[in-house]
Amino acid sequence: MPALLAAALFFFAATTLSAQSRPASFFERLTPEAGVPMTLSTDISALIANKYNADYQPAKLTTREGKTYELQVKSRGKFRRRIAEIPPLKLKIKKKVLAAEGLDTLNELKLVLPCTLDERGNELVVREYLAYRMFEQLTNNSVRARLIDLTLLNTGLGNQPKYTVKAILLEDEEETVARLDGELVDFYGMTTDSLQTRQAALTALFQYMIGNTDWNIAEQRNVRFVRTKAGELLMIPFDFDFAGFVNAPYATPLAETGLKNVRDRYLMADKLNASALEAAYRTMQASRPAFNQICQSAFVTPADAAKLVEYLNSFYEKPGKNETQSFR
């Protein structure tokens, strides 16, 4: 059996087993596949004007089948909330609506929108989506992400202007934790040796592969910690827009790395031993064909796909700054 097919079957089996133990979630109902069209109607003018407001405002989400859900939405995030034309959003639906449809009552979702409402903004969102999907390929201990074709209607201006963008629908941390049958651990000052070693090594090496230094264990920056019933502490990364793989115009490397270009790499693997990194590297070698296939998505032009694959290939073929080669 080809390695890629075997990996896909394993992922499907793990997902199916998880699904059998709980009702389908709203996230799963909305995203049976990638690229599903949806329409979000809300007062976008108010979101932009009050993007630092913590209050929810009413919205409607309409699926491709024409079913409309009453929601609440609010702005979220830090850096992108400041620079985006429309800030990233948090979506919330009433639990009783989900229960009436036989769904899990996990009622919050996250929505990543392009920072700019143009083709370049769409390209960057798609690249970040691919990064999420590649990490999902590596491990089920990940944040699930699905690309959608989102039409935005500004009810504050009579449903005008109308935007159609690529967006990422993300499961909320509550859903990630429930799916992994664990509990969220909110802890600043976490040390590497407290974490489950295999997951920590996969995370560190994956971040290195995509050229991302915008994360930190002790500061709990763009990672969350989930404790399993077995007592293991899993580190799960999210927010990959500062990665060299995405190559956003606003992205910069972490100053402490000494890097000048976000496309360069720096291995952030403090206190992870060589054997753990070697095992993670073998896992990533086995996933290389799958990574390439993910990059050759229908949502990416052939020219852009070739550039993304070329960047990933450089991880396997060329050392980066601060790499000892000890795990190769």
Buried (B, 14 or more C-beta within 10 A) or exposed (E): EEEBEEBBEEBEEEBEEBEEEEBBBBBBBBBEEBEBEBBBBBBBEBBBEBBEEEEBBEBBBBBEEEEEBEBBBBBBBEBBBEEBBBBBBBBBBBBEBBEEEEBBBBBBBBBBBBBBBEEEBBBBBBBBBBBBBBBBBBBBBBBBBBBBBBBBBBBBEEEEEEBEBBBBBBBBBEBBBBBBEBEBBEEEEBEBEBBBBBBBBBBBBBBBBBBBBBBBBEEBBBBBBBBBEEEBBBBBBBBBBBBBBBBBEEBEBBEEBEBEEBBBBBBBBEEBEEEBBBBBBEBBEBBBEBBBBBBBBEBBEEEBBEBBBEBBEBBEEEEBEBBEEEBE
